[in-house]
Amino acid sequence: QVQLHESGPHLVKPSQTLSLICTVSGGSITKNGHHWSWVRQPPGKELEWIGGIGYDGSTYYSPSLKSRTSISRDTSKNSLTLQLNSVTPEDTAVYYCAVGIPPIDVWGQGTQVTVSS
């Protein structure tokens, strides 16, 4: 069974870049037909899909975050990367790596990221 583990800084300063890595085990990120997403949940708010990357490396982004977001992968490490530029306190959230472009099939455990000076 696929397992996902998010890692990265828990505290980021405003205007800086948030960078997270999702390490995938139990399945290949290049497996035909598989897609992978980053999703976040700000405190007291609903889940928000950030974007995703397909088994072929194609990327998709939420229109509201597209200008600040980059999603990439490292096939040698079977991992995914999320970069969110020019962060503000409104980017404070639990960030999840997940299997699927919504609907989501498998979730990582999530990692808290706080944007604060």
Biopython code that builds the backbone (N, CA, C, O; Angstrom):
import numpy as np
from Bio.PDB.StructureBuilder import StructureBuilder

atoms = [
    (1, "GLN", "N", (0.838, -1.190, 0.000)),
    (1, "GLN", "CA", (0.000, 0.000, 0.000)),
    (1, "GLN", "C", (0.878, 1.247, 0.000)),
    (1, "GLN", "O", (1.903, 1.303, 0.679)),
    (2, "VAL", "N", (0.462, 2.228, -0.763)),
    (2, "VAL", "CA", (1.232, 3.467, -0.865)),
    (2, "VAL", "C", (1.176, 4.234, 0.451)),
    (2, "VAL", "O", (0.117, 4.379, 1.062)),
    (3, "GLN", "N", (2.332, 4.717, 0.870)),
    (3, "GLN", "CA", (2.409, 5.580, 2.048)),
    (3, "GLN", "C", (3.132, 6.855, 1.663)),
    (3, "GLN", "O", (4.059, 6.840, 0.854)),
    (4, "LEU", "N", (2.695, 7.962, 2.254)),
    (4, "LEU", "CA", (3.219, 9.279, 1.931)),
    (4, "LEU", "C", (3.721, 9.946, 3.198)),
    (4, "LEU", "O", (3.078, 9.875, 4.245)),
    (5, "HIS", "N", (4.867, 10.591, 3.097)),
    (5, "HIS", "CA", (5.432, 11.265, 4.267)),
    (5, "HIS", "C", (5.897, 12.650, 3.861)),
    (5, "HIS", "O", (6.797, 12.794, 3.033)),
    (6, "GLU", "N", (5.279, 13.678, 4.450)),
    (6, "GLU", "CA", (5.649, 15.054, 4.163)),
    (6, "GLU", "C", (6.749, 15.508, 5.117)),
    (6, "GLU", "O", (6.756, 15.131, 6.289)),
    (7, "SER", "N", (7.669, 16.310, 4.617)),
    (7, "SER", "CA", (8.725, 16.849, 5.466)),
    (7, "SER", "C", (9.120, 18.232, 4.975)),
    (7, "SER", "O", (8.956, 18.573, 3.803)),
    (8, "GLY", "N", (9.653, 19.029, 5.921)),
    (8, "GLY", "CA", (10.079, 20.379, 5.590)),
    (8, "GLY", "C", (9.978, 21.266, 6.817)),
    (8, "GLY", "O", (9.568, 20.816, 7.887)),
    (9, "PRO", "N", (10.351, 22.523, 6.659)),
    (9, "PRO", "CA", (10.307, 23.450, 7.790)),
    (9, "PRO", "C", (8.897, 23.649, 8.307)),
    (9, "PRO", "O", (7.940, 23.671, 7.532)),
    (10, "HIS", "N", (8.770, 23.794, 9.611)),
    (10, "HIS", "CA", (7.456, 24.043, 10.207)),
    (10, "HIS", "C", (7.187, 25.543, 10.358)),
    (10, "HIS", "O", (6.049, 25.953, 10.588)),
    (11, "LEU", "N", (8.231, 26.353, 10.227)),
    (11, "LEU", "CA", (8.102, 27.798, 10.375)),
    (11, "LEU", "C", (8.787, 28.483, 9.204)),
    (11, "LEU", "O", (9.958, 28.236, 8.917)),
    (12, "VAL", "N", (8.044, 29.338, 8.544)),
    (12, "VAL", "CA", (8.556, 30.092, 7.396)),
    (12, "VAL", "C", (8.230, 31.564, 7.620)),
    (12, "VAL", "O", (7.153, 31.903, 8.111)),
    (13, "LYS", "N", (9.156, 32.423, 7.260)),
    (13, "LYS", "CA", (8.930, 33.861, 7.442)),
    (13, "LYS", "C", (8.155, 34.434, 6.256)),
    (13, "LYS", "O", (8.275, 33.931, 5.139)),
    (14, "PRO", "N", (7.369, 35.473, 6.489)),
    (14, "PRO", "CA", (6.638, 36.115, 5.391)),
    (14, "PRO", "C", (7.577, 36.543, 4.282)),
    (14, "PRO", "O", (8.705, 36.969, 4.532)),
    (15, "SER", "N", (7.104, 36.426, 3.066)),
    (15, "SER", "CA", (7.792, 36.765, 1.809)),
    (15, "SER", "C", (8.779, 35.690, 1.366)),
    (15, "SER", "O", (9.299, 35.755, 0.252)),
    (16, "GLN", "N", (9.044, 34.706, 2.218)),
    (16, "GLN", "CA", (9.969, 33.644, 1.836)),
    (16, "GLN", "C", (9.237, 32.533, 1.078)),
    (16, "GLN", "O", (8.030, 32.605, 0.850)),
    (17, "THR", "N", (9.999, 31.506, 0.695)),
    (17, "THR", "CA", (9.433, 30.374, -0.045)),
    (17, "THR", "C", (9.250, 29.177, 0.870)),
    (17, "THR", "O", (10.164, 28.767, 1.585)),
    (18, "LEU", "N", (8.053, 28.635, 0.827)),
    (18, "LEU", "CA", (7.736, 27.407, 1.554)),
    (18, "LEU", "C", (8.109, 26.231, 0.663)),
    (18, "LEU", "O", (7.681, 26.160, -0.489)),
    (19, "SER", "N", (8.907, 25.309, 1.195)),
    (19, "SER", "CA", (9.322, 24.134, 0.419)),
    (19, "SER", "C", (9.057, 22.869, 1.225)),
    (19, "SER", "O", (9.518, 22.736, 2.358)),
    (20, "LEU", "N", (8.319, 21.952, 0.639)),
    (20, "LEU", "CA", (8.009, 20.682, 1.283)),
    (20, "LEU", "C", (8.349, 19.525, 0.341)),
    (20, "LEU", "O", (8.271, 19.650, -0.881)),
    (21, "ILE", "N", (8.722, 18.422, 0.935)),
    (21, "ILE", "CA", (8.998, 17.202, 0.186)),
    (21, "ILE", "C", (8.042, 16.114, 0.642)),
    (21, "ILE", "O", (7.758, 15.972, 1.831)),
    (22, "CYS", "N", (7.553, 15.350, -0.325)),
    (22, "CYS", "CA", (6.718, 14.192, -0.036)),
    (22, "CYS", "C", (7.469, 12.951, -0.501)),
    (22, "CYS", "O", (7.716, 12.771, -1.694)),
    (23, "THR", "N", (7.822, 12.112, 0.438)),
    (23, "THR", "CA", (8.495, 10.861, 0.108)),
    (23, "THR", "C", (7.457, 9.752, -0.005)),
    (23, "THR", "O", (6.666, 9.524, 0.911)),
    (24, "VAL", "N", (7.475, 9.068, -1.145)),
    (24, "VAL", "CA", (6.472, 8.045, -1.431)),
    (24, "VAL", "C", (7.084, 6.658, -1.285)),
    (24, "VAL", "O", (8.163, 6.391, -1.813)),
    (25, "SER", "N", (6.404, 5.793, -0.580)),
    (25, "SER", "CA", (6.834, 4.397, -0.463)),
    (25, "SER", "C", (5.668, 3.484, -0.807)),
    (25, "SER", "O", (4.503, 3.861, -0.679)),
    (26, "GLY", "N", (6.003, 2.276, -1.246)),
    (26, "GLY", "CA", (4.962, 1.313, -1.578)),
    (26, "GLY", "C", (4.384, 1.474, -2.962)),
    (26, "GLY", "O", (3.427, 0.784, -3.313)),
    (27, "GLY", "N", (4.941, 2.370, -3.761)),
    (27, "GLY", "CA", (4.451, 2.572, -5.117)),
    (27, "GLY", "C", (5.291, 3.610, -5.822)),
    (27, "GLY", "O", (5.864, 4.497, -5.189)),
    (28, "SER", "N", (5.360, 3.498, -7.131)),
    (28, "SER", "CA", (6.174, 4.419, -7.912)),
    (28, "SER", "C", (5.373, 5.635, -8.355)),
    (28, "SER", "O", (4.212, 5.523, -8.749)),
    (29, "ILE", "N", (6.011, 6.799, -8.283)),
    (29, "ILE", "CA", (5.335, 8.021, -8.710)),
    (29, "ILE", "C", (5.193, 8.076, -10.239)),
    (29, "ILE", "O", (4.470, 8.919, -10.770)),
    (30, "THR", "N", (5.883, 7.177, -10.932)),
    (30, "THR", "CA", (5.772, 7.134, -12.395)),
    (30, "THR", "C", (4.828, 6.041, -12.873)),
    (30, "THR", "O", (4.711, 5.806, -14.075)),
    (31, "LYS", "N", (4.154, 5.373, -11.946)),
    (31, "LYS", "CA", (3.235, 4.305, -12.330)),
    (31, "LYS", "C", (2.133, 4.858, -13.210)),
    (31, "LYS", "O", (1.494, 5.857, -12.880)),
    (32, "ASN", "N", (1.921, 4.202, -14.322)),
    (32, "ASN", "CA", (0.951, 4.671, -15.298)),
    (32, "ASN", "C", (-0.416, 4.915, -14.676)),
    (32, "ASN", "O", (-0.970, 4.054, -13.992)),
    (33, "GLY", "N", (-0.942, 6.095, -14.925)),
    (33, "GLY", "CA", (-2.282, 6.422, -14.469)),
    (33, "GLY", "C", (-2.356, 7.078, -13.105)),
    (33, "GLY", "O", (-3.412, 7.571, -12.707)),
    (34, "HIS", "N", (-1.238, 7.088, -12.382)),
    (34, "HIS", "CA", (-1.271, 7.684, -11.046)),
    (34, "HIS", "C", (-1.041, 9.198, -11.105)),
    (34, "HIS", "O", (-0.262, 9.704, -11.912)),
    (35, "HIS", "N", (-1.746, 9.888, -10.226)),
    (35, "HIS", "CA", (-1.583, 11.321, -10.073)),
    (35, "HIS", "C", (-1.398, 11.639, -8.601)),
    (35, "HIS", "O", (-1.861, 10.900, -7.733)),
    (36, "TRP", "N", (-0.725, 12.731, -8.330)),
    (36, "TRP", "CA", (-0.332, 13.084, -6.965)),
    (36, "TRP", "C", (-0.664, 14.545, -6.710)),
    (36, "TRP", "O", (-0.476, 15.400, -7.575)),
    (37, "SER", "N", (-1.164, 14.819, -5.502)),
    (37, "SER", "CA", (-1.616, 16.165, -5.183)),
    (37, "SER", "C", (-0.974, 16.702, -3.911)),
    (37, "SER", "O", (-0.498, 15.954, -3.056)),
    (38, "TRP", "N", (-0.981, 18.019, -3.823)),
    (38, "TRP", "CA", (-0.725, 18.743, -2.577)),
    (38, "TRP", "C", (-2.032, 19.442, -2.199)),
    (38, "TRP", "O", (-2.677, 20.092, -3.022)),
    (39, "VAL", "N", (-2.397, 19.285, -0.933)),
    (39, "VAL", "CA", (-3.639, 19.854, -0.408)),
    (39, "VAL", "C", (-3.302, 20.509, 0.931)),
    (39, "VAL", "O", (-2.415, 20.034, 1.641)),
    (40, "ARG", "N", (-3.980, 21.565, 1.275)),
    (40, "ARG", "CA", (-3.730, 22.193, 2.565)),
    (40, "ARG", "C", (-5.034, 22.501, 3.277)),
    (40, "ARG", "O", (-6.094, 22.584, 2.657)),
    (41, "GLN", "N", (-4.940, 22.669, 4.592)),
    (41, "GLN", "CA", (-6.096, 23.060, 5.392)),
    (41, "GLN", "C", (-5.683, 24.129, 6.389)),
    (41, "GLN", "O", (-5.048, 23.822, 7.398)),
    (42, "PRO", "N", (-6.038, 25.387, 6.116)),
    (42, "PRO", "CA", (-5.762, 26.460, 7.081)),
    (42, "PRO", "C", (-6.592, 26.253, 8.340)),
    (42, "PRO", "O", (-7.622, 25.582, 8.289)),
    (43, "PRO", "N", (-6.173, 26.805, 9.452)),
    (43, "PRO", "CA", (-6.922, 26.631, 10.698)),
    (43, "PRO", "C", (-8.343, 27.156, 10.562)),
    (43, "PRO", "O", (-8.559, 28.291, 10.136)),
    (44, "GLY", "N", (-9.295, 26.329, 10.922)),
    (44, "GLY", "CA", (-10.697, 26.732, 10.897)),
    (44, "GLY", "C", (-11.325, 26.805, 9.519)),
    (44, "GLY", "O", (-12.455, 27.271, 9.373)),
    (45, "LYS", "N", (-10.595, 26.344, 8.500)),
    (45, "LYS", "CA", (-11.108, 26.423, 7.128)),
    (45, "LYS", "C", (-11.149, 25.045, 6.481)),
    (45, "LYS", "O", (-10.659, 24.064, 7.041)),
    (46, "GLU", "N", (-11.737, 24.990, 5.301)),
    (46, "GLU", "CA", (-11.863, 23.727, 4.586)),
    (46, "GLU", "C", (-10.561, 23.371, 3.858)),
    (46, "GLU", "O", (-9.660, 24.193, 3.693)),
    (47, "LEU", "N", (-10.511, 22.116, 3.436)),
    (47, "LEU", "CA", (-9.392, 21.673, 2.637)),
    (47, "LEU", "C", (-9.323, 22.442, 1.317)),
    (47, "LEU", "O", (-10.346, 22.743, 0.701)),
    (48, "GLU", "N", (-8.102, 22.751, 0.901)),
    (48, "GLU", "CA", (-7.892, 23.482, -0.346)),
    (48, "GLU", "C", (-6.875, 22.727, -1.199)),
    (48, "GLU", "O", (-5.753, 22.475, -0.761)),
    (49, "TRP", "N", (-7.272, 22.372, -2.408)),
    (49, "TRP", "CA", (-6.357, 21.702, -3.322)),
    (49, "TRP", "C", (-5.389, 22.727, -3.895)),
    (49, "TRP", "O", (-5.809, 23.766, -4.404)),
    (50, "ILE", "N", (-4.099, 22.436, -3.814)),
    (50, "ILE", "CA", (-3.075, 23.368, -4.273)),
    (50, "ILE", "C", (-2.676, 23.070, -5.720)),
    (50, "ILE", "O", (-2.560, 23.975, -6.547)),
    (51, "GLY", "N", (-2.472, 21.798, -6.004)),
    (51, "GLY", "CA", (-2.053, 21.399, -7.341)),
    (51, "GLY", "C", (-1.592, 19.963, -7.332)),
    (51, "GLY", "O", (-1.614, 19.296, -6.298)),
    (52, "GLY", "N", (-1.169, 19.486, -8.504)),
    (52, "GLY", "CA", (-0.764, 18.101, -8.596)),
    (52, "GLY", "C", (0.204, 17.851, -9.725)),
    (52, "GLY", "O", (0.504, 18.736, -10.526)),
    (53, "ILE", "N", (0.692, 16.610, -9.770)),
    (53, "ILE", "CA", (1.608, 16.187, -10.816)),
    (53, "ILE", "C", (1.257, 14.768, -11.217)),
    (53, "ILE", "O", (0.959, 13.922, -10.374)),
    (54, "GLY", "N", (1.295, 14.522, -12.505)),
    (54, "GLY", "CA", (0.924, 13.223, -13.006)),
    (54, "GLY", "C", (2.099, 12.272, -13.128)),
    (54, "GLY", "O", (3.254, 12.657, -12.947)),
    (55, "TYR", "N", (1.777, 11.002, -13.444)),
    (55, "TYR", "CA", (2.803, 9.975, -13.593)),
    (55, "TYR", "C", (3.784, 10.322, -14.714)),
    (55, "TYR", "O", (4.922, 9.852, -14.727)),
    (56, "ASP", "N", (3.326, 11.148, -15.646)),
    (56, "ASP", "CA", (4.169, 11.542, -16.778)),
    (56, "ASP", "C", (4.878, 12.873, -16.545)),
    (56, "ASP", "O", (5.555, 13.382, -17.438)),
    (57, "GLY", "N", (4.725, 13.433, -15.357)),
    (57, "GLY", "CA", (5.383, 14.690, -15.029)),
    (57, "GLY", "C", (4.567, 15.932, -15.338)),
    (57, "GLY", "O", (5.000, 17.045, -15.042)),
    (58, "SER", "N", (3.410, 15.761, -15.922)),
    (58, "SER", "CA", (2.550, 16.922, -16.194)),
    (58, "SER", "C", (2.043, 17.506, -14.877)),
    (58, "SER", "O", (1.807, 16.778, -13.913)),
    (59, "THR", "N", (1.882, 18.822, -14.851)),
    (59, "THR", "CA", (1.484, 19.498, -13.613)),
    (59, "THR", "C", (0.165, 20.242, -13.789)),
    (59, "THR", "O", (-0.207, 20.639, -14.893)),
    (60, "TYR", "N", (-0.522, 20.416, -12.675)),
    (60, "TYR", "CA", (-1.808, 21.111, -12.649)),
    (60, "TYR", "C", (-1.840, 21.955, -11.379)),
    (60, "TYR", "O", (-1.346, 21.542, -10.330)),
    (61, "TYR", "N", (-2.428, 23.136, -11.491)),
    (61, "TYR", "CA", (-2.427, 24.041, -10.348)),
    (61, "TYR", "C", (-3.798, 24.654, -10.135)),
    (61, "TYR", "O", (-4.561, 24.863, -11.078)),
    (62, "SER", "N", (-4.096, 24.939, -8.869)),
    (62, "SER", "CA", (-5.278, 25.708, -8.557)),
    (62, "SER", "C", (-5.099, 27.111, -9.136)),
    (62, "SER", "O", (-4.043, 27.717, -8.956)),
    (63, "PRO", "N", (-6.104, 27.636, -9.823)),
    (63, "PRO", "CA", (-5.967, 28.975, -10.409)),
    (63, "PRO", "C", (-5.616, 30.037, -9.368)),
    (63, "PRO", "O", (-4.897, 30.992, -9.662)),
    (64, "SER", "N", (-6.126, 29.861, -8.158)),
    (64, "SER", "CA", (-5.904, 30.892, -7.137)),
    (64, "SER", "C", (-4.469, 30.897, -6.603)),
    (64, "SER", "O", (-4.035, 31.890, -6.019)),
    (65, "LEU", "N", (-3.731, 29.805, -6.794)),
    (65, "LEU", "CA", (-2.372, 29.702, -6.271)),
    (65, "LEU", "C", (-1.330, 29.508, -7.368)),
    (65, "LEU", "O", (-0.134, 29.449, -7.083)),
    (66, "LYS", "N", (-1.763, 29.410, -8.588)),
    (66, "LYS", "CA", (-0.877, 29.049, -9.692)),
    (66, "LYS", "C", (0.328, 29.969, -9.810)),
    (66, "LYS", "O", (1.438, 29.511, -10.082)),
    (67, "SER", "N", (0.116, 31.253, -9.608)),
    (67, "SER", "CA", (1.202, 32.221, -9.815)),
    (67, "SER", "C", (2.316, 32.082, -8.784)),
    (67, "SER", "O", (3.419, 32.584, -8.997)),
    (68, "ARG", "N", (2.040, 31.400, -7.658)),
    (68, "ARG", "CA", (3.044, 31.289, -6.589)),
    (68, "ARG", "C", (3.515, 29.862, -6.364)),
    (68, "ARG", "O", (4.342, 29.618, -5.485)),
    (69, "THR", "N", (3.000, 28.913, -7.146)),
    (69, "THR", "CA", (3.219, 27.490, -6.835)),
    (69, "THR", "C", (4.045, 26.793, -7.907)),
    (69, "THR", "O", (3.912, 27.057, -9.102)),
    (70, "SER", "N", (4.898, 25.897, -7.438)),
    (70, "SER", "CA", (5.627, 25.008, -8.337)),
    (70, "SER", "C", (5.660, 23.608, -7.716)),
    (70, "SER", "O", (6.053, 23.429, -6.563)),
    (71, "ILE", "N", (5.243, 22.638, -8.503)),
    (71, "ILE", "CA", (5.284, 21.242, -8.062)),
    (71, "ILE", "C", (6.198, 20.475, -9.006)),
    (71, "ILE", "O", (6.090, 20.583, -10.228)),
    (72, "SER", "N", (7.094, 19.704, -8.419)),
    (72, "SER", "CA", (8.040, 18.933, -9.223)),
    (72, "SER", "C", (8.240, 17.564, -8.589)),
    (72, "SER", "O", (7.649, 17.252, -7.556)),
    (73, "ARG", "N", (9.079, 16.752, -9.219)),
    (73, "ARG", "CA", (9.320, 15.412, -8.702)),
    (73, "ARG", "C", (10.775, 15.014, -8.922)),
    (73, "ARG", "O", (11.463, 15.556, -9.787)),
    (74, "ASP", "N", (11.220, 14.064, -8.125)),
    (74, "ASP", "CA", (12.539, 13.463, -8.279)),
    (74, "ASP", "C", (12.310, 11.957, -8.405)),
    (74, "ASP", "O", (12.092, 11.267, -7.409)),
    (75, "THR", "N", (12.361, 11.471, -9.609)),
    (75, "THR", "CA", (12.045, 10.063, -9.826)),
    (75, "THR", "C", (13.085, 9.140, -9.201)),
    (75, "THR", "O", (12.769, 8.003, -8.850)),
    (76, "SER", "N", (14.332, 9.619, -9.059)),
    (76, "SER", "CA", (15.370, 8.785, -8.446)),
    (76, "SER", "C", (15.125, 8.585, -6.957)),
    (76, "SER", "O", (15.556, 7.591, -6.372)),
    (77, "LYS", "N", (14.432, 9.536, -6.357)),
    (77, "LYS", "CA", (14.117, 9.448, -4.926)),
    (77, "LYS", "C", (12.648, 9.118, -4.670)),
    (77, "LYS", "O", (12.210, 9.020, -3.524)),
    (78, "ASN", "N", (11.901, 8.949, -5.754)),
    (78, "ASN", "CA", (10.457, 8.680, -5.637)),
    (78, "ASN", "C", (9.796, 9.696, -4.713)),
    (78, "ASN", "O", (9.086, 9.334, -3.775)),
    (79, "SER", "N", (10.038, 10.959, -4.991)),
    (79, "SER", "CA", (9.529, 12.016, -4.127)),
    (79, "SER", "C", (8.950, 13.168, -4.946)),
    (79, "SER", "O", (9.234, 13.327, -6.133)),
    (80, "LEU", "N", (8.141, 13.949, -4.277)),
    (80, "LEU", "CA", (7.488, 15.111, -4.865)),
    (80, "LEU", "C", (7.879, 16.343, -4.059)),
    (80, "LEU", "O", (8.157, 16.251, -2.863)),
    (81, "THR", "N", (7.899, 17.486, -4.717)),
    (81, "THR", "CA", (8.258, 18.722, -4.035)),
    (81, "THR", "C", (7.206, 19.790, -4.292)),
    (81, "THR", "O", (6.699, 19.935, -5.404)),
    (82, "LEU", "N", (6.892, 20.529, -3.242)),
    (82, "LEU", "CA", (6.004, 21.686, -3.347)),
    (82, "LEU", "C", (6.793, 22.928, -2.978)),
    (82, "LEU", "O", (7.457, 22.967, -1.942)),
    (83, "GLN", "N", (6.721, 23.933, -3.822)),
    (83, "GLN", "CA", (7.278, 25.240, -3.500)),
    (83, "GLN", "C", (6.176, 26.286, -3.636)),
    (83, "GLN", "O", (5.498, 26.365, -4.661)),
    (84, "LEU", "N", (6.011, 27.084, -2.590)),
    (84, "LEU", "CA", (5.027, 28.163, -2.586)),
    (84, "LEU", "C", (5.771, 29.448, -2.263)),
    (84, "LEU", "O", (6.331, 29.597, -1.176)),
    (85, "ASN", "N", (5.773, 30.368, -3.207)),
    (85, "ASN", "CA", (6.568, 31.585, -3.083)),
    (85, "ASN", "C", (5.802, 32.702, -2.383)),
    (85, "ASN", "O", (4.574, 32.687, -2.298)),
    (86, "SER", "N", (6.557, 33.655, -1.894)),
    (86, "SER", "CA", (5.998, 34.894, -1.344)),
    (86, "SER", "C", (4.889, 34.618, -0.341)),
    (86, "SER", "O", (3.790, 35.161, -0.452)),
    (87, "VAL", "N", (5.182, 33.779, 0.630)),
    (87, "VAL", "CA", (4.141, 33.375, 1.575)),
    (87, "VAL", "C", (3.760, 34.512, 2.506)),
    (87, "VAL", "O", (4.549, 35.416, 2.777)),
    (88, "THR", "N", (2.517, 34.438, 2.991)),
    (88, "THR", "CA", (1.975, 35.355, 3.990)),
    (88, "THR", "C", (1.391, 34.529, 5.125)),
    (88, "THR", "O", (1.292, 33.309, 4.995)),
    (89, "PRO", "N", (1.005, 35.146, 6.225)),
    (89, "PRO", "CA", (0.385, 34.381, 7.318)),
    (89, "PRO", "C", (-0.847, 33.596, 6.864)),
    (89, "PRO", "O", (-1.204, 32.592, 7.479)),
    (90, "GLU", "N", (-1.497, 34.051, 5.790)),
    (90, "GLU", "CA", (-2.673, 33.318, 5.275)),
    (90, "GLU", "C", (-2.300, 31.960, 4.676)),
    (90, "GLU", "O", (-3.181, 31.147, 4.400)),
    (91, "ASP", "N", (-1.028, 31.713, 4.477)),
    (91, "ASP", "CA", (-0.575, 30.409, 3.984)),
    (91, "ASP", "C", (-0.316, 29.423, 5.119)),
    (91, "ASP", "O", (0.061, 28.277, 4.875)),
    (92, "THR", "N", (-0.514, 29.861, 6.340)),
    (92, "THR", "CA", (-0.399, 28.955, 7.481)),
    (92, "THR", "C", (-1.453, 27.859, 7.368)),
    (92, "THR", "O", (-2.641, 28.142, 7.210)),
    (93, "ALA", "N", (-1.008, 26.596, 7.453)),
    (93, "ALA", "CA", (-1.940, 25.484, 7.247)),
    (93, "ALA", "C", (-1.239, 24.163, 7.544)),
    (93, "ALA", "O", (-0.022, 24.105, 7.717)),
    (94, "VAL", "N", (-2.043, 23.111, 7.597)),
    (94, "VAL", "CA", (-1.496, 21.761, 7.530)),
    (94, "VAL", "C", (-1.444, 21.386, 6.052)),
    (94, "VAL", "O", (-2.448, 21.460, 5.344)),
    (95, "TYR", "N", (-0.278, 20.989, 5.607)),
    (95, "TYR", "CA", (-0.067, 20.639, 4.205)),
    (95, "TYR", "C", (-0.001, 19.120, 4.059)),
    (95, "TYR", "O", (0.719, 18.436, 4.787)),
    (96, "TYR", "N", (-0.773, 18.616, 3.095)),
    (96, "TYR", "CA", (-0.850, 17.183, 2.855)),
    (96, "TYR", "C", (-0.370, 16.834, 1.462)),
    (96, "TYR", "O", (-0.607, 17.564, 0.499)),
    (97, "CYS", "N", (0.305, 15.713, 1.376)),
    (97, "CYS", "CA", (0.592, 15.057, 0.117)),
    (97, "CYS", "C", (-0.451, 13.955, -0.052)),
    (97, "CYS", "O", (-0.852, 13.333, 0.931)),
    (98, "ALA", "N", (-0.894, 13.707, -1.283)),
    (98, "ALA", "CA", (-1.985, 12.753, -1.457)),
    (98, "ALA", "C", (-1.901, 12.072, -2.816)),
    (98, "ALA", "O", (-1.286, 12.579, -3.754)),
    (99, "VAL", "N", (-2.539, 10.909, -2.893)),
    (99, "VAL", "CA", (-2.644, 10.189, -4.149)),
    (99, "VAL", "C", (-3.954, 10.559, -4.802)),
    (99, "VAL", "O", (-5.013, 10.465, -4.182)),
    (100, "GLY", "N", (-3.884, 10.981, -6.058)),
    (100, "GLY", "CA", (-5.075, 11.337, -6.803)),
    (100, "GLY", "C", (-5.194, 12.824, -7.019)),
    (100, "GLY", "O", (-4.710, 13.640, -6.235)),
    (101, "ILE", "N", (-5.849, 13.141, -8.098)),
    (101, "ILE", "CA", (-6.316, 14.498, -8.308)),
    (101, "ILE", "C", (-7.753, 14.437, -7.861)),
    (101, "ILE", "O", (-8.448, 13.540, -8.336)),
    (102, "PRO", "N", (-8.277, 15.283, -7.006)),
    (102, "PRO", "CA", (-9.551, 14.990, -6.339)),
    (102, "PRO", "C", (-10.573, 14.307, -7.248)),
    (102, "PRO", "O", (-10.850, 14.772, -8.353)),
    (103, "PRO", "N", (-11.141, 13.165, -6.745)),
    (103, "PRO", "CA", (-11.086, 12.688, -5.366)),
    (103, "PRO", "C", (-9.737, 12.079, -4.992)),
    (103, "PRO", "O", (-9.014, 11.546, -5.834)),
    (104, "ILE", "N", (-9.423, 12.178, -3.693)),
    (104, "ILE", "CA", (-8.171, 11.685, -3.152)),
    (104, "ILE", "C", (-8.362, 10.252, -2.674)),
    (104, "ILE", "O", (-9.359, 9.921, -2.032)),
    (105, "ASP", "N", (-7.377, 9.403, -3.004)),
    (105, "ASP", "CA", (-7.434, 7.992, -2.611)),
    (105, "ASP", "C", (-6.670, 7.712, -1.324)),
    (105, "ASP", "O", (-7.131, 6.951, -0.473)),
    (106, "VAL", "N", (-5.495, 8.334, -1.184)),
    (106, "VAL", "CA", (-4.623, 8.097, -0.031)),
    (106, "VAL", "C", (-4.061, 9.427, 0.426)),
    (106, "VAL", "O", (-3.673, 10.264, -0.389)),
    (107, "TRP", "N", (-4.021, 9.616, 1.749)),
    (107, "TRP", "CA", (-3.506, 10.859, 2.320)),
    (107, "TRP", "C", (-2.212, 10.591, 3.084)),
    (107, "TRP", "O", (-2.042, 9.528, 3.681)),
    (108, "GLY", "N", (-1.303, 11.562, 3.059)),
    (108, "GLY", "CA", (-0.204, 11.558, 4.004)),
    (108, "GLY", "C", (-0.712, 12.029, 5.355)),
    (108, "GLY", "O", (-1.881, 12.390, 5.495)),
    (109, "GLN", "N", (0.163, 12.025, 6.344)),
    (109, "GLN", "CA", (-0.275, 12.405, 7.689)),
    (109, "GLN", "C", (-0.354, 13.923, 7.848)),
    (109, "GLN", "O", (-0.954, 14.423, 8.800)),
    (110, "GLY", "N", (0.257, 14.653, 6.908)),
    (110, "GLY", "CA", (0.217, 16.110, 6.964)),
    (110, "GLY", "C", (1.335, 16.693, 7.811)),
    (110, "GLY", "O", (1.859, 16.050, 8.721)),
    (111, "THR", "N", (1.680, 17.924, 7.485)),
    (111, "THR", "CA", (2.695, 18.635, 8.249)),
    (111, "THR", "C", (2.259, 20.079, 8.452)),
    (111, "THR", "O", (1.823, 20.745, 7.513)),
    (112, "GLN", "N", (2.380, 20.554, 9.677)),
    (112, "GLN", "CA", (1.984, 21.930, 10.003)),
    (112, "GLN", "C", (3.056, 22.900, 9.541)),
    (112, "GLN", "O", (4.238, 22.722, 9.837)),
    (113, "VAL", "N", (2.638, 23.921, 8.818)),
    (113, "VAL", "CA", (3.536, 24.998, 8.426)),
    (113, "VAL", "C", (2.935, 26.314, 8.896)),
    (113, "VAL", "O", (1.789, 26.632, 8.575)),
    (114, "THR", "N", (3.697, 27.062, 9.640)),
    (114, "THR", "CA", (3.262, 28.361, 10.136)),
    (114, "THR", "C", (4.105, 29.446, 9.497)),
    (114, "THR", "O", (5.334, 29.373, 9.468)),
    (115, "VAL", "N", (3.416, 30.455, 8.987)),
    (115, "VAL", "CA", (4.111, 31.603, 8.397)),
    (115, "VAL", "C", (4.055, 32.741, 9.403)),
    (115, "VAL", "O", (2.985, 33.268, 9.706)),
    (116, "SER", "N", (5.204, 33.105, 9.909)),
    (116, "SER", "CA", (5.269, 34.133, 10.941)),
    (116, "SER", "C", (6.686, 34.674, 11.021)),
    (116, "SER", "O", (7.662, 33.965, 10.773)),
    (117, "SER", "N", (6.771, 35.954, 11.375)),
    (117, "SER", "CA", (8.094, 36.556, 11.559)),
    (117, "SER", "C", (8.585, 36.346, 12.972)),
    (117, "SER", "O", (9.683, 36.785, 13.315)),
]
sb = StructureBuilder()
sb.init_structure("model")
sb.init_model(0)
sb.init_chain("A")
sb.init_seg("    ")
for serial, (resi, resn, name, xyz) in enumerate(atoms, 1):
    if name == "N":
        sb.init_residue(resn, " ", resi, " ")
    sb.init_atom(name, np.array(xyz, "f"), 0.0, 1.0, " ", f" {name:<3s}", serial, name[0])
structure = sb.get_structure()
